[in-house]
Amino acid sequence: MSTSETFTKEEVAEAQKFCDFLINLLENHSECLVYYLADTALLDWFGHTIKGPRNIVAYLKNNAGKCKHRFTNPNPVRKIGFRENHVIKLPSEAKQRNPINFSPCDSESNSPKLTFSPVTHLIEKGQGDGPHNNCPESPRKKFKADNGDQITDKPELKYISSNGHIEFHRRSSKKLQAETKWNRPCKLEVAYSATNFEDCVIYMMIYQGNLKCRRNLMKDFDACDPGSE
């Protein structure tokens, strides 16, 4: 069944906007990612499982480095995940959090709100340190800071899936080559919730290589082998 038959045009458009927002967050505002991840967030990075916002951010910083997400036609889906540990855990009760001042994403006046905008609409990306590398317009997870402000309704989980590849960049050890670049085909799956595009929580991100594990392929091969017992 095609996506257009399963989901509304609005849901398909939201999936595209969210994917653009997420890629921009990962590539240009990675220091702000921790504020969008749920306390129970889970990352599956090509088979490596990382749990918790700060662990996820640290892992991506050390292992992903400066990479580009080249994904096209992200689609909404009904569910994601293929491993036993791909289980989304929602917090049993709302947490009270005080506003956190963090740089460079924080603003002295108003906290930036989530806006699903195309990547090209966001701030200019430059080299080195400077005002153009700050992210005053970068969205930030909405904090529940008011006393007695409790949210009892469970969030509506949404899922997207997109095929493409990750473009990795590393410094080259060769004298005549400043940088090494290579692509890794994969599927990106994300579970998130968002309300009126004003707040966003990311619960799970899965990077799955297009070439499945040989161990899984061998199971299928053995099942079809008439000589196997």
C-alpha atoms as an extended CHARMM CRD file, in Angstrom:
* protein
*
       229  EXT
         1         1  MET       CA              0.0000000000        0.0000000000        0.0000000000  PROA      1               0.0000000000
         2         2  SER       CA              1.3920000000        3.3750000000       -0.9310000000  PROA      2               0.0000000000
         3         3  THR       CA              2.0390000000        6.1560000000        1.5340000000  PROA      3               0.0000000000
         4         4  SER       CA             -0.5830000000        8.3780000000       -0.0870000000  PROA      4               0.0000000000
         5         5  GLU       CA             -3.2390000000        5.6780000000        0.5610000000  PROA      5               0.0000000000
         6         6  THR       CA             -2.2380000000        5.1650000000        4.1740000000  PROA      6               0.0000000000
         7         7  PHE       CA             -1.5180000000        8.6830000000        5.3960000000  PROA      7               0.0000000000
         8         8  THR       CA             -3.0100000000       12.0890000000        4.7290000000  PROA      8               0.0000000000
         9         9  LYS       CA             -1.1940000000       14.7650000000        2.7690000000  PROA      9               0.0000000000
        10        10  GLU       CA             -0.7400000000       16.6970000000        6.0070000000  PROA      10              0.0000000000
        11        11  GLU       CA              0.9480000000       13.7300000000        7.6860000000  PROA      11              0.0000000000
        12        12  VAL       CA              3.2590000000       13.2110000000        4.7280000000  PROA      12              0.0000000000
        13        13  ALA       CA              4.1340000000       16.9240000000        4.6860000000  PROA      13              0.0000000000
        14        14  GLU       CA              4.8230000000       16.8820000000        8.4330000000  PROA      14              0.0000000000
        15        15  ALA       CA              7.1600000000       13.9080000000        8.0340000000  PROA      15              0.0000000000
        16        16  GLN       CA              9.1660000000       15.8500000000        5.4590000000  PROA      16              0.0000000000
        17        17  LYS       CA              9.3070000000       18.9590000000        7.6290000000  PROA      17              0.0000000000
        18        18  PHE       CA             10.3350000000       17.0150000000       10.7030000000  PROA      18              0.0000000000
        19        19  CYS       CA             13.0780000000       15.2050000000        8.7990000000  PROA      19              0.0000000000
        20        20  ASP       CA             14.4290000000       18.5490000000        7.5450000000  PROA      20              0.0000000000
        21        21  PHE       CA             14.3340000000       19.8970000000       11.0920000000  PROA      21              0.0000000000
        22        22  LEU       CA             16.0760000000       16.8360000000       12.5430000000  PROA      22              0.0000000000
        23        23  ILE       CA             18.8450000000       16.8450000000        9.9500000000  PROA      23              0.0000000000
        24        24  ASN       CA             19.4700000000       20.5250000000       10.5480000000  PROA      24              0.0000000000
        25        25  LEU       CA             19.5620000000       19.8860000000       14.2960000000  PROA      25              0.0000000000
        26        26  LEU       CA             22.0500000000       17.0320000000       13.9350000000  PROA      26              0.0000000000
        27        27  GLU       CA             24.3370000000       18.7800000000       11.4610000000  PROA      27              0.0000000000
        28        28  ASN       CA             24.2270000000       22.4490000000       12.4720000000  PROA      28              0.0000000000
        29        29  HSD       CA             23.0220000000       22.5330000000       16.0910000000  PROA      29              0.0000000000
        30        30  SER       CA             24.2730000000       19.2770000000       17.5680000000  PROA      30              0.0000000000
        31        31  GLU       CA             25.0370000000       20.9980000000       20.8760000000  PROA      31              0.0000000000
        32        32  CYS       CA             21.2830000000       21.5410000000       21.2610000000  PROA      32              0.0000000000
        33        33  LEU       CA             20.2890000000       17.9330000000       20.5650000000  PROA      33              0.0000000000
        34        34  VAL       CA             20.3890000000       16.9550000000       24.2320000000  PROA      34              0.0000000000
        35        35  TYR       CA             17.4310000000       19.2620000000       24.9580000000  PROA      35              0.0000000000
        36        36  TYR       CA             15.2160000000       17.4550000000       22.4620000000  PROA      36              0.0000000000
        37        37  LEU       CA             15.9540000000       13.8950000000       23.5390000000  PROA      37              0.0000000000
        38        38  ALA       CA             13.6480000000       12.1500000000       25.9860000000  PROA      38              0.0000000000
        39        39  ASP       CA             15.1610000000       10.9830000000       29.2590000000  PROA      39              0.0000000000
        40        40  THR       CA             14.5720000000        7.4330000000       28.0170000000  PROA      40              0.0000000000
        41        41  ALA       CA             15.8520000000        8.1260000000       24.4860000000  PROA      41              0.0000000000
        42        42  LEU       CA             17.5670000000        5.3270000000       22.5870000000  PROA      42              0.0000000000
        43        43  LEU       CA             19.9710000000        5.4810000000       19.6520000000  PROA      43              0.0000000000
        44        44  ASP       CA             20.7840000000        2.4880000000       17.4650000000  PROA      44              0.0000000000
        45        45  TRP       CA             23.8610000000        3.4690000000       15.4610000000  PROA      45              0.0000000000
        46        46  PHE       CA             24.3900000000        0.6390000000       12.9780000000  PROA      46              0.0000000000
        47        47  GLY       CA             23.9220000000       -2.0070000000       15.6490000000  PROA      47              0.0000000000
        48        48  HSD       CA             25.4280000000       -0.1050000000       18.5900000000  PROA      48              0.0000000000
        49        49  THR       CA             22.8340000000        0.7680000000       21.2380000000  PROA      49              0.0000000000
        50        50  ILE       CA             23.2080000000        3.9470000000       23.2910000000  PROA      50              0.0000000000
        51        51  LYS       CA             20.7340000000        5.0730000000       25.9390000000  PROA      51              0.0000000000
        52        52  GLY       CA             20.1820000000        8.4490000000       27.5570000000  PROA      52              0.0000000000
        53        53  PRO       CA             20.4160000000       11.9880000000       26.1160000000  PROA      53              0.0000000000
        54        54  ARG       CA             23.9590000000       12.8390000000       27.1750000000  PROA      54              0.0000000000
        55        55  ASN       CA             25.3400000000        9.4390000000       26.2230000000  PROA      55              0.0000000000
        56        56  ILE       CA             23.7430000000        9.7500000000       22.7940000000  PROA      56              0.0000000000
        57        57  VAL       CA             25.1450000000       13.2270000000       22.1940000000  PROA      57              0.0000000000
        58        58  ALA       CA             28.6240000000       12.1670000000       23.3270000000  PROA      58              0.0000000000
        59        59  TYR       CA             28.5460000000        9.0420000000       21.1610000000  PROA      59              0.0000000000
        60        60  LEU       CA             27.5000000000       10.9320000000       18.0350000000  PROA      60              0.0000000000
        61        61  LYS       CA             30.1750000000       13.5410000000       18.6570000000  PROA      61              0.0000000000
        62        62  ASN       CA             32.9150000000       10.9360000000       18.9850000000  PROA      62              0.0000000000
        63        63  ASN       CA             31.7850000000        8.4820000000       16.3130000000  PROA      63              0.0000000000
        64        64  ALA       CA             29.7360000000       10.3630000000       13.7390000000  PROA      64              0.0000000000
        65        65  GLY       CA             31.9450000000       13.4310000000       13.6020000000  PROA      65              0.0000000000
        66        66  LYS       CA             31.0490000000       15.8540000000       10.8420000000  PROA      66              0.0000000000
        67        67  CYS       CA             28.6870000000       13.9200000000        8.6370000000  PROA      67              0.0000000000
        68        68  LYS       CA             25.9720000000       14.8570000000        6.1860000000  PROA      68              0.0000000000
        69        69  HSD       CA             22.5760000000       13.2180000000        6.0250000000  PROA      69              0.0000000000
        70        70  ARG       CA             21.5170000000       12.5970000000        2.4370000000  PROA      70              0.0000000000
        71        71  PHE       CA             17.9540000000       11.3490000000        2.6980000000  PROA      71              0.0000000000
        72        72  THR       CA             15.0520000000       11.7980000000        0.3010000000  PROA      72              0.0000000000
        73        73  ASN       CA             11.3100000000       11.2580000000        0.5550000000  PROA      73              0.0000000000
        74        74  PRO       CA             10.9270000000       10.5970000000        4.2920000000  PROA      74              0.0000000000
        75        75  ASN       CA              7.5900000000        8.9310000000        4.9510000000  PROA      75              0.0000000000
        76        76  PRO       CA              5.3790000000        8.5350000000        8.0050000000  PROA      76              0.0000000000
        77        77  VAL       CA              5.0660000000        4.9290000000        9.1540000000  PROA      77              0.0000000000
        78        78  ARG       CA              3.0160000000        3.0590000000       11.7430000000  PROA      78              0.0000000000
        79        79  LYS       CA              5.9370000000        1.6480000000       13.6910000000  PROA      79              0.0000000000
        80        80  ILE       CA              9.7090000000        1.3530000000       13.6200000000  PROA      80              0.0000000000
        81        81  GLY       CA             12.3450000000       -0.9810000000       14.9890000000  PROA      81              0.0000000000
        82        82  PHE       CA             13.4470000000       -4.5310000000       14.3370000000  PROA      82              0.0000000000
        83        83  ARG       CA             15.3730000000       -5.5040000000       17.4780000000  PROA      83              0.0000000000
        84        84  GLU       CA             14.0940000000       -6.6510000000       20.8610000000  PROA      84              0.0000000000
        85        85  ASN       CA             15.4830000000       -3.5420000000       22.5420000000  PROA      85              0.0000000000
        86        86  HSD       CA             13.7340000000       -1.1880000000       20.1120000000  PROA      86              0.0000000000
        87        87  VAL       CA             11.0950000000       -0.3960000000       22.7190000000  PROA      87              0.0000000000
        88        88  ILE       CA             10.0010000000        3.1660000000       23.4050000000  PROA      88              0.0000000000
        89        89  LYS       CA              9.7210000000        3.8860000000       27.1130000000  PROA      89              0.0000000000
        90        90  LEU       CA              7.5370000000        6.8170000000       28.0630000000  PROA      90              0.0000000000
        91        91  PRO       CA              8.1550000000        8.5070000000       31.4320000000  PROA      91              0.0000000000
        92        92  SER       CA              5.5820000000        7.5170000000       34.0440000000  PROA      92              0.0000000000
        93        93  GLU       CA              5.1270000000       11.1170000000       35.1290000000  PROA      93              0.0000000000
        94        94  ALA       CA              6.0430000000       14.5450000000       33.9120000000  PROA      94              0.0000000000
        95        95  LYS       CA              9.3310000000       15.9150000000       35.1680000000  PROA      95              0.0000000000
        96        96  GLN       CA              9.7090000000       19.3720000000       36.6220000000  PROA      96              0.0000000000
        97        97  ARG       CA             12.6270000000       21.1160000000       34.9800000000  PROA      97              0.0000000000
        98        98  ASN       CA             14.0310000000       24.5310000000       35.6070000000  PROA      98              0.0000000000
        99        99  PRO       CA             15.0000000000       26.6140000000       32.6000000000  PROA      99              0.0000000000
       100       100  ILE       CA             18.5940000000       25.9190000000       31.6340000000  PROA      100             0.0000000000
       101       101  ASN       CA             20.8480000000       28.6180000000       30.2790000000  PROA      101             0.0000000000
       102       102  PHE       CA             23.0370000000       27.1340000000       27.6300000000  PROA      102             0.0000000000
       103       103  SER       CA             25.2080000000       28.6610000000       24.9470000000  PROA      103             0.0000000000
       104       104  PRO       CA             25.0960000000       29.3350000000       22.0700000000  PROA      104             0.0000000000
       105       105  CYS       CA             21.4910000000       28.2240000000       21.6210000000  PROA      105             0.0000000000
       106       106  ASP       CA             19.9670000000       30.2070000000       24.4570000000  PROA      106             0.0000000000
       107       107  SER       CA             18.4980000000       33.6400000000       24.0220000000  PROA      107             0.0000000000
       108       108  GLU       CA             18.4770000000       36.3540000000       26.6570000000  PROA      108             0.0000000000
       109       109  SER       CA             14.8940000000       37.2810000000       25.9390000000  PROA      109             0.0000000000
       110       110  ASN       CA             12.7700000000       34.4650000000       24.5810000000  PROA      110             0.0000000000
       111       111  SER       CA             13.4930000000       30.7770000000       24.3440000000  PROA      111             0.0000000000
       112       112  PRO       CA             13.4700000000       29.6420000000       20.7310000000  PROA      112             0.0000000000
       113       113  LYS       CA             10.5040000000       27.4830000000       19.8420000000  PROA      113             0.0000000000
       114       114  LEU       CA             10.3520000000       24.5180000000       17.5710000000  PROA      114             0.0000000000
       115       115  THR       CA              9.6810000000       25.4010000000       13.9670000000  PROA      115             0.0000000000
       116       116  PHE       CA              9.7570000000       22.8020000000       11.2560000000  PROA      116             0.0000000000
       117       117  SER       CA             11.5620000000       24.9120000000        8.6900000000  PROA      117             0.0000000000
       118       118  PRO       CA             13.5590000000       23.8330000000        5.6560000000  PROA      118             0.0000000000
       119       119  VAL       CA             17.2950000000       23.5760000000        6.2000000000  PROA      119             0.0000000000
       120       120  THR       CA             17.9600000000       26.4030000000        3.7690000000  PROA      120             0.0000000000
       121       121  HSD       CA             15.8610000000       28.7630000000        5.8710000000  PROA      121             0.0000000000
       122       122  LEU       CA             18.0640000000       28.4860000000        8.9380000000  PROA      122             0.0000000000
       123       123  ILE       CA             21.1850000000       30.4090000000        9.7990000000  PROA      123             0.0000000000
       124       124  GLU       CA             24.2720000000       30.6000000000        7.6410000000  PROA      124             0.0000000000
       125       125  LYS       CA             26.8700000000       27.9640000000        8.2900000000  PROA      125             0.0000000000
       126       126  GLY       CA             30.4670000000       29.1710000000        8.3290000000  PROA      126             0.0000000000
       127       127  GLN       CA             33.9560000000       28.0940000000        9.2250000000  PROA      127             0.0000000000
       128       128  GLY       CA             35.5320000000       28.5790000000       12.6170000000  PROA      128             0.0000000000
       129       129  ASP       CA             34.0970000000       30.4060000000       15.6030000000  PROA      129             0.0000000000
       130       130  GLY       CA             32.0240000000       33.4800000000       15.1450000000  PROA      130             0.0000000000
       131       131  PRO       CA             28.5400000000       34.9660000000       15.3580000000  PROA      131             0.0000000000
       132       132  HSD       CA             27.4620000000       33.1490000000       12.1900000000  PROA      132             0.0000000000
       133       133  ASN       CA             28.0130000000       29.8270000000       13.9290000000  PROA      133             0.0000000000
       134       134  ASN       CA             25.7160000000       30.6530000000       16.8370000000  PROA      134             0.0000000000
       135       135  CYS       CA             22.1870000000       29.2930000000       16.7550000000  PROA      135             0.0000000000
       136       136  PRO       CA             19.9180000000       31.9380000000       18.3250000000  PROA      136             0.0000000000
       137       137  GLU       CA             17.0790000000       30.7630000000       16.0910000000  PROA      137             0.0000000000
       138       138  SER       CA             17.6880000000       27.0880000000       16.7280000000  PROA      138             0.0000000000
       139       139  PRO       CA             14.6110000000       25.4880000000       18.3030000000  PROA      139             0.0000000000
       140       140  ARG       CA             14.8050000000       24.0910000000       21.7810000000  PROA      140             0.0000000000
       141       141  LYS       CA             12.7210000000       21.6230000000       23.6950000000  PROA      141             0.0000000000
       142       142  LYS       CA              9.9830000000       23.3080000000       25.7000000000  PROA      142             0.0000000000
       143       143  PHE       CA             10.6980000000       23.0180000000       29.4150000000  PROA      143             0.0000000000
       144       144  LYS       CA              7.9620000000       22.6010000000       32.0160000000  PROA      144             0.0000000000
       145       145  ALA       CA              9.1910000000       25.1440000000       34.5480000000  PROA      145             0.0000000000
       146       146  ASP       CA              6.0480000000       26.5420000000       36.1490000000  PROA      146             0.0000000000
       147       147  ASN       CA              5.2270000000       25.2930000000       39.6280000000  PROA      147             0.0000000000
       148       148  GLY       CA              2.4240000000       22.7890000000       39.5330000000  PROA      148             0.0000000000
       149       149  ASP       CA              2.5380000000       22.5460000000       35.7440000000  PROA      149             0.0000000000
       150       150  GLN       CA              1.9280000000       18.8530000000       35.2130000000  PROA      150             0.0000000000
       151       151  ILE       CA              1.1400000000       17.1810000000       31.9180000000  PROA      151             0.0000000000
       152       152  THR       CA             -0.9710000000       14.0710000000       32.3680000000  PROA      152             0.0000000000
       153       153  ASP       CA             -1.7840000000       13.2340000000       28.7540000000  PROA      153             0.0000000000
       154       154  LYS       CA              0.5960000000       10.8170000000       27.1160000000  PROA      154             0.0000000000
       155       155  PRO       CA              2.2470000000       12.1950000000       23.9900000000  PROA      155             0.0000000000
       156       156  GLU       CA              1.0940000000       11.0420000000       20.5750000000  PROA      156             0.0000000000
       157       157  LEU       CA              3.9930000000        9.1210000000       19.1130000000  PROA      157             0.0000000000
       158       158  LYS       CA              4.8030000000        9.5910000000       15.4470000000  PROA      158             0.0000000000
       159       159  TYR       CA              7.2500000000        7.6850000000       13.2890000000  PROA      159             0.0000000000
       160       160  ILE       CA              9.1680000000        8.4360000000       10.1250000000  PROA      160             0.0000000000
       161       161  SER       CA             11.3640000000        6.3050000000        7.8920000000  PROA      161             0.0000000000
       162       162  SER       CA             13.6880000000        7.3970000000        5.1100000000  PROA      162             0.0000000000
       163       163  ASN       CA             16.2820000000        5.7420000000        2.8890000000  PROA      163             0.0000000000
       164       164  GLY       CA             19.4930000000        7.4310000000        1.8590000000  PROA      164             0.0000000000
       165       165  HSD       CA             23.0810000000        7.5560000000        3.0100000000  PROA      165             0.0000000000
       166       166  ILE       CA             25.4040000000        9.1820000000        5.5110000000  PROA      166             0.0000000000
       167       167  GLU       CA             28.2950000000       11.1440000000        4.0650000000  PROA      167             0.0000000000
       168       168  PHE       CA             31.2430000000       10.9060000000        6.4360000000  PROA      168             0.0000000000
       169       169  HSD       CA             34.1420000000       13.3520000000        6.4850000000  PROA      169             0.0000000000
       170       170  ARG       CA             37.4610000000       12.6890000000        8.1910000000  PROA      170             0.0000000000
       171       171  ARG       CA             40.8260000000       14.3710000000        8.1320000000  PROA      171             0.0000000000
       172       172  SER       CA             43.1250000000       12.5260000000        5.7890000000  PROA      172             0.0000000000
       173       173  SER       CA             46.5170000000       11.2270000000        6.8390000000  PROA      173             0.0000000000
       174       174  LYS       CA             47.8020000000       11.7920000000        3.3130000000  PROA      174             0.0000000000
       175       175  LYS       CA             49.7970000000       14.9560000000        2.7300000000  PROA      175             0.0000000000
       176       176  LEU       CA             48.1660000000       15.8120000000       -0.5850000000  PROA      176             0.0000000000
       177       177  GLN       CA             44.6540000000       15.0830000000        0.6400000000  PROA      177             0.0000000000
       178       178  ALA       CA             43.1040000000       17.2920000000        3.2910000000  PROA      178             0.0000000000
       179       179  GLU       CA             39.9650000000       15.2510000000        3.8020000000  PROA      179             0.0000000000
       180       180  THR       CA             38.6330000000       11.7550000000        3.3040000000  PROA      180             0.0000000000
       181       181  LYS       CA             34.9870000000       11.3340000000        2.3470000000  PROA      181             0.0000000000
       182       182  TRP       CA             32.8660000000        8.2240000000        1.9620000000  PROA      182             0.0000000000
       183       183  ASN       CA             29.1900000000        7.2700000000        1.9140000000  PROA      183             0.0000000000
       184       184  ARG       CA             27.3500000000        4.6490000000        3.9290000000  PROA      184             0.0000000000
       185       185  PRO       CA             23.8790000000        3.6790000000        2.6330000000  PROA      185             0.0000000000
       186       186  CYS       CA             21.3330000000        3.2880000000        5.3970000000  PROA      186             0.0000000000
       187       187  LYS       CA             17.7720000000        3.6870000000        6.5560000000  PROA      187             0.0000000000
       188       188  LEU       CA             16.9010000000        6.3060000000        9.1750000000  PROA      188             0.0000000000
       189       189  GLU       CA             13.9350000000        5.6840000000       11.4650000000  PROA      189             0.0000000000
       190       190  VAL       CA             12.7950000000        8.0920000000       14.1690000000  PROA      190             0.0000000000
       191       191  ALA       CA             10.1020000000        8.0730000000       16.8580000000  PROA      191             0.0000000000
       192       192  TYR       CA              9.0550000000       11.4820000000       18.1500000000  PROA      192             0.0000000000
       193       193  SER       CA              6.1880000000       13.5570000000       19.4720000000  PROA      193             0.0000000000
       194       194  ALA       CA              5.3270000000       17.1580000000       18.7090000000  PROA      194             0.0000000000
       195       195  THR       CA              2.4360000000       19.4220000000       19.6740000000  PROA      195             0.0000000000
       196       196  ASN       CA              1.4760000000       22.2780000000       17.3960000000  PROA      196             0.0000000000
       197       197  PHE       CA              5.1120000000       22.4040000000       16.2710000000  PROA      197             0.0000000000
       198       198  GLU       CA              5.9740000000       24.2310000000       19.5110000000  PROA      198             0.0000000000
       199       199  ASP       CA              7.7120000000       21.4360000000       21.3640000000  PROA      199             0.0000000000
       200       200  CYS       CA              9.3810000000       18.2450000000       20.3120000000  PROA      200             0.0000000000
       201       201  VAL       CA             10.6570000000       15.1230000000       22.0260000000  PROA      201             0.0000000000
       202       202  ILE       CA             12.7370000000       12.4880000000       20.2400000000  PROA      202             0.0000000000
       203       203  TYR       CA             12.4070000000        9.0020000000       21.7140000000  PROA      203             0.0000000000
       204       204  MET       CA             14.3130000000        6.7820000000       19.3160000000  PROA      204             0.0000000000
       205       205  MET       CA             16.6700000000        7.0920000000       16.3440000000  PROA      205             0.0000000000
       206       206  ILE       CA             17.7150000000        4.0530000000       14.3370000000  PROA      206             0.0000000000
       207       207  TYR       CA             20.4580000000        4.0290000000       11.7120000000  PROA      207             0.0000000000
       208       208  GLN       CA             20.2100000000        0.7110000000        9.8910000000  PROA      208             0.0000000000
       209       209  GLY       CA             22.6600000000       -0.2990000000        7.2020000000  PROA      209             0.0000000000
       210       210  ASN       CA             21.1040000000       -1.4270000000        3.9310000000  PROA      210             0.0000000000
       211       211  LEU       CA             23.2850000000       -4.5350000000        3.9880000000  PROA      211             0.0000000000
       212       212  LYS       CA             21.8360000000       -6.5700000000        6.8100000000  PROA      212             0.0000000000
       213       213  CYS       CA             23.9810000000       -8.5060000000        9.1870000000  PROA      213             0.0000000000
       214       214  ARG       CA             25.4940000000      -11.6100000000        7.6120000000  PROA      214             0.0000000000
       215       215  ARG       CA             24.3390000000      -13.6030000000       10.6080000000  PROA      215             0.0000000000
       216       216  ASN       CA             20.7060000000      -12.8110000000        9.7590000000  PROA      216             0.0000000000
       217       217  LEU       CA             21.2710000000      -13.6500000000        6.0910000000  PROA      217             0.0000000000
       218       218  MET       CA             22.8150000000      -16.9880000000        7.0450000000  PROA      218             0.0000000000
       219       219  LYS       CA             19.6970000000      -17.8550000000        9.0320000000  PROA      219             0.0000000000
       220       220  ASP       CA             17.5650000000      -17.2940000000        5.9330000000  PROA      220             0.0000000000
       221       221  PHE       CA             20.0080000000      -19.3170000000        3.8350000000  PROA      221             0.0000000000
       222       222  ASP       CA             20.0170000000      -22.2340000000        6.2780000000  PROA      222             0.0000000000
       223       223  ALA       CA             16.2250000000      -22.2220000000        6.3930000000  PROA      223             0.0000000000
       224       224  CYS       CA             16.1130000000      -22.6710000000        2.6100000000  PROA      224             0.0000000000
       225       225  ASP       CA             18.8840000000      -25.2930000000        2.5090000000  PROA      225             0.0000000000
       226       226  PRO       CA             17.2870000000      -28.7570000000        2.1280000000  PROA      226             0.0000000000
       227       227  GLY       CA             20.4600000000      -30.3690000000        3.4720000000  PROA      227             0.0000000000
       228       228  SER       CA             20.3210000000      -28.5240000000        6.7890000000  PROA      228             0.0000000000
       229       229  GLU       CA             18.9210000000      -30.2610000000        9.8450000000  PROA      229             0.0000000000
